[in-house]
């Protein structure tokens, strides 16, 4: 099952390229969000849906804050 799922996923680079070509924003600033607000939003988003998501898993494992900080601090993501 893992190989079947992985075969359907796009890399971040490819997905970003596709969004750019379609004229979609790919950075928080492009829709008026600051990095600080985006970080708070990640943490709130985990509580919005009444279903189990990757955000719930990260929160339960105690790594959500570290993951958010890594994403926000990365020179590769959300740029």
C-alpha atoms as an extended CHARMM CRD file, in Angstrom:
* protein
*
        79  EXT
         1         1  UNK       CA              0.0000000000        0.0000000000        0.0000000000  PROA      1               0.0000000000
         2         2  UNK       CA              2.8490000000        2.3910000000        0.8090000000  PROA      2               0.0000000000
         3         3  UNK       CA              4.2900000000        2.2060000000       -2.7050000000  PROA      3               0.0000000000
         4         4  UNK       CA              0.8540000000        2.8100000000       -4.2110000000  PROA      4               0.0000000000
         5         5  UNK       CA              0.3060000000        5.8790000000       -2.0410000000  PROA      5               0.0000000000
         6         6  UNK       CA              3.8020000000        7.2460000000       -2.6730000000  PROA      6               0.0000000000
         7         7  UNK       CA              3.3130000000        6.8380000000       -6.4230000000  PROA      7               0.0000000000
         8         8  UNK       CA              0.3880000000        9.2780000000       -6.2070000000  PROA      8               0.0000000000
         9         9  UNK       CA              2.1590000000       11.9930000000       -4.2460000000  PROA      9               0.0000000000
        10        10  UNK       CA              3.8690000000       15.0220000000       -5.7460000000  PROA      10              0.0000000000
        11        11  UNK       CA              7.0850000000       16.3820000000       -4.3110000000  PROA      11              0.0000000000
        12        12  UNK       CA              6.8800000000       19.7930000000       -2.6650000000  PROA      12              0.0000000000
        13        13  UNK       CA              8.9480000000       21.2470000000       -5.5080000000  PROA      13              0.0000000000
        14        14  UNK       CA              6.6570000000       19.8180000000       -8.1940000000  PROA      14              0.0000000000
        15        15  UNK       CA              3.4700000000       20.8420000000       -6.3900000000  PROA      15              0.0000000000
        16        16  UNK       CA              4.8100000000       24.3580000000       -5.8840000000  PROA      16              0.0000000000
        17        17  UNK       CA              5.7180000000       24.5980000000       -9.5720000000  PROA      17              0.0000000000
        18        18  UNK       CA              2.2210000000       23.4560000000      -10.5500000000  PROA      18              0.0000000000
        19        19  UNK       CA              0.6150000000       26.0060000000       -8.2390000000  PROA      19              0.0000000000
        20        20  UNK       CA              2.8490000000       28.7860000000       -9.5840000000  PROA      20              0.0000000000
        21        21  UNK       CA              1.9500000000       27.8700000000      -13.1710000000  PROA      21              0.0000000000
        22        22  UNK       CA             -1.7280000000       28.0180000000      -12.2330000000  PROA      22              0.0000000000
        23        23  UNK       CA             -1.2390000000       31.4570000000      -10.6830000000  PROA      23              0.0000000000
        24        24  UNK       CA             -1.8810000000       30.2740000000       -7.1180000000  PROA      24              0.0000000000
        25        25  UNK       CA             -0.1550000000       31.7970000000       -4.1000000000  PROA      25              0.0000000000
        26        26  UNK       CA              2.4620000000       29.5670000000       -2.5050000000  PROA      26              0.0000000000
        27        27  UNK       CA              3.7730000000       31.7440000000        0.3200000000  PROA      27              0.0000000000
        28        28  UNK       CA              1.7650000000       32.9890000000        3.3100000000  PROA      28              0.0000000000
        29        29  UNK       CA              2.6940000000       36.5910000000        2.5430000000  PROA      29              0.0000000000
        30        30  UNK       CA              1.0070000000       36.2740000000       -0.8410000000  PROA      30              0.0000000000
        31        31  UNK       CA             -2.3540000000       35.9860000000        0.9330000000  PROA      31              0.0000000000
        32        32  UNK       CA             -1.6080000000       38.5380000000        3.6400000000  PROA      32              0.0000000000
        33        33  UNK       CA             -0.4460000000       36.1760000000        6.4140000000  PROA      33              0.0000000000
        34        34  UNK       CA              2.5860000000       36.8590000000        8.5540000000  PROA      34              0.0000000000
        35        35  UNK       CA              4.8150000000       33.9580000000        9.5870000000  PROA      35              0.0000000000
        36        36  UNK       CA              3.7050000000       34.4380000000       13.1950000000  PROA      36              0.0000000000
        37        37  UNK       CA              0.0250000000       34.2320000000       12.2720000000  PROA      37              0.0000000000
        38        38  UNK       CA              0.6540000000       31.1700000000       10.1050000000  PROA      38              0.0000000000
        39        39  UNK       CA              2.3410000000       29.4420000000       13.0370000000  PROA      39              0.0000000000
        40        40  UNK       CA             -0.6550000000       30.1520000000       15.2730000000  PROA      40              0.0000000000
        41        41  UNK       CA             -2.9810000000       28.9640000000       12.5260000000  PROA      41              0.0000000000
        42        42  UNK       CA             -1.2180000000       25.5920000000       12.2500000000  PROA      42              0.0000000000
        43        43  UNK       CA             -1.7410000000       25.0790000000       15.9460000000  PROA      43              0.0000000000
        44        44  UNK       CA             -5.4230000000       26.0410000000       15.8010000000  PROA      44              0.0000000000
        45        45  UNK       CA             -6.1410000000       24.0310000000       12.6520000000  PROA      45              0.0000000000
        46        46  UNK       CA             -5.5300000000       20.8260000000       14.5670000000  PROA      46              0.0000000000
        47        47  UNK       CA             -8.6820000000       21.5600000000       16.5900000000  PROA      47              0.0000000000
        48        48  UNK       CA            -11.0130000000       22.6270000000       13.7690000000  PROA      48              0.0000000000
        49        49  UNK       CA            -11.8850000000       19.3770000000       12.0380000000  PROA      49              0.0000000000
        50        50  UNK       CA            -13.8850000000       16.6220000000       13.6640000000  PROA      50              0.0000000000
        51        51  UNK       CA            -11.6220000000       13.9910000000       12.1530000000  PROA      51              0.0000000000
        52        52  UNK       CA             -8.1430000000       12.6990000000       12.7890000000  PROA      52              0.0000000000
        53        53  UNK       CA             -5.4320000000       14.4230000000       10.7340000000  PROA      53              0.0000000000
        54        54  UNK       CA             -1.6430000000       14.5760000000       10.6360000000  PROA      54              0.0000000000
        55        55  UNK       CA             -1.9220000000       17.6440000000       12.8580000000  PROA      55              0.0000000000
        56        56  UNK       CA             -3.6880000000       15.5650000000       15.5230000000  PROA      56              0.0000000000
        57        57  UNK       CA             -0.9880000000       12.9060000000       15.3130000000  PROA      57              0.0000000000
        58        58  UNK       CA              1.7890000000       15.4880000000       15.6430000000  PROA      58              0.0000000000
        59        59  UNK       CA              0.0320000000       17.0670000000       18.6410000000  PROA      59              0.0000000000
        60        60  UNK       CA             -0.4540000000       13.6940000000       20.3400000000  PROA      60              0.0000000000
        61        61  UNK       CA              3.2010000000       12.8290000000       19.7960000000  PROA      61              0.0000000000
        62        62  UNK       CA              4.2170000000       16.2050000000       21.2390000000  PROA      62              0.0000000000
        63        63  UNK       CA              6.0090000000       17.2890000000       18.0740000000  PROA      63              0.0000000000
        64        64  UNK       CA              3.5240000000       19.7390000000       16.5320000000  PROA      64              0.0000000000
        65        65  UNK       CA              5.3430000000       22.8640000000       17.7450000000  PROA      65              0.0000000000
        66        66  UNK       CA              8.7000000000       21.5140000000       16.5530000000  PROA      66              0.0000000000
        67        67  UNK       CA              7.2210000000       20.6340000000       13.1550000000  PROA      67              0.0000000000
        68        68  UNK       CA              5.6540000000       24.0790000000       12.7700000000  PROA      68              0.0000000000
        69        69  UNK       CA              8.9330000000       25.7620000000       13.7260000000  PROA      69              0.0000000000
        70        70  UNK       CA             10.8380000000       23.6010000000       11.2600000000  PROA      70              0.0000000000
        71        71  UNK       CA              8.4350000000       24.4590000000        8.4280000000  PROA      71              0.0000000000
        72        72  UNK       CA              8.4350000000       28.1700000000        9.2280000000  PROA      72              0.0000000000
        73        73  UNK       CA             12.2140000000       28.2840000000        9.5960000000  PROA      73              0.0000000000
        74        74  UNK       CA             13.0140000000       26.2640000000        6.5130000000  PROA      74              0.0000000000
        75        75  UNK       CA             14.6380000000       28.0100000000        3.5470000000  PROA      75              0.0000000000
        76        76  UNK       CA             12.7840000000       25.5580000000        1.2620000000  PROA      76              0.0000000000
        77        77  UNK       CA              9.1550000000       25.5920000000        2.3690000000  PROA      77              0.0000000000
        78        78  UNK       CA              6.6100000000       28.3690000000        2.0820000000  PROA      78              0.0000000000
        79        79  UNK       CA              8.9420000000       30.5740000000        0.0590000000  PROA      79              0.0000000000
